[in-house]
């Protein structure tokens, strides 16, 4: 069985005013594997850290629980202290008895004390199952995938790209922009929503760090934080980009230059080669593209 140590911090009066720290220590000593428990006014101070280090060495502790404030405050502090005397830092855990106990039970000391002991017991259970870990360094590609090319996705992509990251936007529709095209003005400043959207679309299209995959979806996602592999499925456009001259006739076919058949787009149309022509040669909401634009239509097979 692992030899465990528990160190209860007063945090001045933040904990000690609501939790009976002596009873918390006594309760910890009754738990399996605990060979040492004590309390101190400021465990995060240099003298407090020294108590932890000295006890780890003197009693050969295999795991430590420090009952104090949020791990966001001092988890790294105590793990560094443990590592300095040879204990793997990941065998030390923080039991948060300040934010999650003392501060929410200020007028009921018996309840706060009992809850503190329960939190310490639960954290000890975790320490018993912890394994010594080692920090490793791996190479990563500083590239970000943003799923969805609406206004939120575009703003995120622009912020990331301006910070120096390569950004990939995956948008399932033929054009980026999303639902903002359905709004006339913004609140509370009543700005022209379509004009703002067109400006953002232009900024995305012209940014050297951003690549947009339209009419695409995430087909597969593997990996872990820092090293994801994303497979993208892009629907066929049935338009040969090698023959496309960006003449704009796709817009005419769609009815967007005077006709009425085309649907409203969120902003500047994508290049003609990006229009999703259906296998029968028809652009969504327009006429027969194969008949009217035979030079750029690409047959299946």
C-alpha positions in Angstrom: 0.0 0.0 0.0 1.2 3.5 -0.8 2.4 5.7 2.0 0.4 8.9 1.7 0.7 12.3 3.3 -2.0 15.0 3.8 -1.2 18.7 4.3 -4.1 21.0 5.3 -3.7 24.7 4.7 -5.5 27.3 6.8 -5.2 29.9 4.0 -5.2 32.5 6.8 -8.8 32.6 7.8 -10.2 31.7 4.3 -10.3 28.0 5.2 -9.7 27.9 9.0 -12.7 30.2 9.8 -15.1 27.7 8.3 -13.3 24.4 8.5 -12.0 22.9 11.7 -8.5 22.1 10.4 -7.5 20.0 13.5 -10.5 17.8 12.9 -9.8 17.6 9.2 -6.3 16.3 10.1 -7.7 13.8 12.5 -10.1 12.6 9.9 -7.4 12.3 7.3 -5.3 10.2 9.6 -8.1 7.6 9.8 -8.1 7.1 6.0 -6.3 4.0 4.5 -2.6 4.5 3.7 -2.2 7.9 5.4 1.0 7.9 7.5 1.2 11.6 8.0 -1.2 14.6 8.3 -0.7 18.1 9.5 -2.0 21.6 9.1 -0.2 24.9 8.6 -1.4 28.6 8.3 0.1 29.2 4.8 1.1 25.9 3.2 2.1 27.7 0.0 4.7 29.8 1.8 8.3 28.8 1.7 8.2 27.3 5.2 5.0 25.4 4.3 6.6 24.0 1.1 9.6 23.0 3.2 7.3 21.0 5.5 6.0 19.1 2.5 9.5 18.4 1.2 10.9 17.4 4.5 8.1 15.0 5.2 8.3 13.4 1.7 12.0 12.6 2.4 11.7 11.6 6.1 8.7 9.3 5.7 9.3 8.1 2.2 5.9 9.2 1.0 4.6 7.7 -2.2 1.8 10.2 -2.7 0.7 13.6 -1.3 -2.6 15.5 -1.0 -2.5 19.2 -0.2 -5.9 20.4 1.0 -5.9 24.1 0.2 -7.2 26.5 -2.5 -8.0 25.8 -6.2 -5.4 23.8 -8.1 -5.3 26.8 -10.5 -3.5 28.7 -7.8 -0.8 26.5 -6.5 -0.9 23.0 -8.0 2.3 23.8 -10.0 3.9 25.3 -6.8 3.5 22.1 -4.8 4.3 19.8 -7.7 7.6 21.6 -8.2 8.3 21.2 -4.5 7.6 17.5 -4.6 9.8 17.0 -7.7 12.7 18.8 -6.0 13.0 16.0 -3.5 12.5 13.2 -5.9 8.7 12.5 -5.8 7.1 12.3 -9.2 5.1 15.6 -9.4 2.0 13.8 -10.8 1.8 11.8 -7.5 0.7 15.0 -5.8 -2.8 16.3 -6.0 -4.7 19.3 -4.7 -7.9 18.9 -2.7 -9.8 22.2 -3.1 -11.4 22.9 0.3 -11.5 26.6 -0.1 -13.6 27.5 -3.2 -15.5 24.2 -3.1 -16.0 23.9 0.6 -15.0 26.7 3.0 -16.4 29.6 1.0 -19.8 28.0 0.4 -20.3 26.8 4.0 -19.1 29.9 6.0 -22.0 29.7 8.5 -21.9 25.9 9.1 -18.5 24.8 10.4 -19.5 21.1 11.2 -20.8 20.7 7.6 -17.8 22.4 6.1 -15.4 20.2 8.2 -17.2 17.0 7.2 -17.2 18.0 3.6 -13.5 18.9 3.7 -12.7 15.4 5.0 -14.8 13.9 2.2 -13.0 15.9 -0.4 -9.6 14.9 1.0 -10.7 11.2 1.0 -11.8 11.5 -2.7 -8.5 13.1 -3.6 -6.6 10.4 -1.8 -8.5 7.8 -3.9 -7.2 9.5 -7.0 -3.6 9.6 -5.7 -3.7 5.8 -5.0 -4.5 5.2 -8.6 -2.1 7.8 -10.1 0.9 6.6 -12.0 4.3 8.4 -12.3 4.3 10.4 -15.5 7.0 12.0 -17.5 6.7 15.2 -19.5 7.7 14.8 -23.1 8.2 17.3 -26.0 6.7 16.5 -29.4 6.8 18.3 -32.7 3.5 19.8 -33.8 2.3 21.5 -36.9 1.0 25.0 -36.1 -2.1 24.7 -38.2 -5.7 25.2 -37.1 -8.9 23.6 -38.6 -12.1 25.7 -38.2 -15.2 23.8 -39.0 -17.9 26.2 -40.3 -17.4 29.3 -42.4 -20.1 31.4 -40.8 -19.3 34.8 -39.2 -18.0 33.1 -36.0 -15.8 30.7 -38.0 -14.5 33.5 -40.2 -13.7 35.8 -37.2 -11.9 32.9 -35.4 -9.9 32.1 -38.6 -8.9 35.8 -39.1 -7.8 36.1 -35.5 -5.7 32.9 -35.7 -4.3 33.8 -39.1 -3.3 37.3 -37.9 -1.5 35.6 -34.9 0.6 33.7 -37.4 -1.2 30.3 -37.6 -2.1 28.6 -40.9 -5.9 28.1 -40.9 -8.1 25.7 -42.8 -11.8 26.5 -43.0 -14.2 23.6 -43.8 -17.6 24.9 -45.0 -20.4 22.5 -46.1 -22.1 25.2 -48.3 -20.9 26.4 -51.7 -20.0 29.8 -50.1 -18.8 31.0 -46.8 -20.8 33.5 -44.8 -23.5 31.5 -43.1 -26.8 32.8 -41.7 -25.6 36.4 -41.3 -26.7 37.0 -44.9 -30.3 36.7 -43.7 -29.8 39.7 -41.3 -30.3 43.3 -42.6 -28.7 45.2 -39.8 -26.7 44.5 -36.7 -27.7 45.4 -33.1 -27.1 47.8 -31.3 -25.3 49.9 -33.9 -27.6 49.1 -36.9 -24.7 48.6 -39.3 -25.3 47.0 -42.7 -24.9 43.3 -42.0 -24.4 42.3 -45.7 -21.7 44.9 -46.2 -19.9 43.8 -43.0 -20.2 40.2 -44.1 -18.8 40.9 -47.6 -15.8 42.7 -45.9 -15.1 39.7 -43.7 -15.4 37.3 -46.6 -13.0 39.3 -48.7 -10.6 39.4 -45.8 -10.8 35.6 -45.5 -10.4 35.0 -49.2 -7.4 37.3 -49.5 -5.6 36.3 -46.3 -2.4 34.4 -47.2 -2.7 32.2 -44.1 -6.2 31.0 -44.7 -7.4 28.2 -47.1 -11.1 27.5 -47.5 -12.6 24.2 -48.4 -16.2 24.9 -49.7 -18.9 22.2 -50.1 -16.8 20.1 -47.7 -17.3 18.1 -44.5 -15.1 16.5 -41.9 -14.9 12.8 -43.0 -12.7 11.5 -40.2 -11.0 12.9 -37.1 -8.1 11.2 -35.3 -5.3 12.1 -33.0 -5.1 14.2 -29.9 -4.5 17.7 -28.7 -1.6 19.2 -30.7 -1.6 16.4 -33.3 -5.0 15.9 -35.0 -5.4 14.3 -38.4 -8.5 15.5 -40.2 -9.8 13.9 -43.4 -11.9 16.3 -45.5 -14.5 15.1 -48.0 -15.2 17.7 -50.7 -18.2 17.1 -52.9 -17.4 17.1 -56.7 -18.1 20.3 -58.5 -18.2 18.7 -62.0 -16.5 21.9 -63.2 -13.0 21.5 -64.6 -10.9 24.2 -62.9 -8.2 23.9 -65.6 -10.7 25.2 -68.2 -12.4 27.7 -65.9 -11.5 31.3 -66.9 -13.6 33.1 -64.2 -15.7 34.6 -67.0 -18.7 35.0 -64.6 -21.2 33.1 -66.8 -21.9 30.8 -63.9 -23.5 33.8 -62.2 -25.7 34.3 -65.3 -26.7 30.7 -65.4 -27.7 30.9 -61.7 -29.8 33.9 -62.4 -27.7 36.2 -60.2 -27.1 38.8 -62.9 -30.7 39.8 -63.7 -32.5 36.5 -63.5 -34.7 35.2 -60.7 -33.8 31.5 -60.5 -30.6 31.9 -58.4 -30.7 31.8 -54.6 -29.4 34.7 -52.4 -25.8 34.1 -51.5 -24.2 35.4 -48.3 -21.7 37.6 -50.1 -19.2 37.5 -53.0 -19.7 34.3 -55.0 -17.0 31.7 -54.9 -14.9 31.2 -58.1 -16.9 29.5 -60.8 -14.9 26.3 -60.4 -16.3 26.0 -56.9 -19.9 25.9 -57.8 -21.5 22.5 -57.0 -22.8 21.4 -60.3 -25.1 18.3 -59.9 -24.3 15.1 -61.8 -27.1 15.9 -64.3 -25.4 19.2 -65.2 -27.6 21.5 -63.2 -26.4 24.2 -60.7 -28.7 24.3 -57.7 -31.6 26.8 -58.4 -30.5 27.5 -62.0 -30.8 26.3 -65.6 -29.0 23.6 -67.6 -25.2 24.3 -67.1 -24.1 21.5 -69.3 -26.0 23.0 -72.2 -25.1 26.6 -71.6 -21.5 26.1 -70.4 -20.2 22.9 -72.2 -16.6 24.1 -72.1 -16.2 23.9 -68.4 -18.6 21.1 -67.5 -16.7 17.9 -66.5 -18.4 14.6 -66.9 -18.2 11.8 -64.4 -15.8 9.0 -64.9 
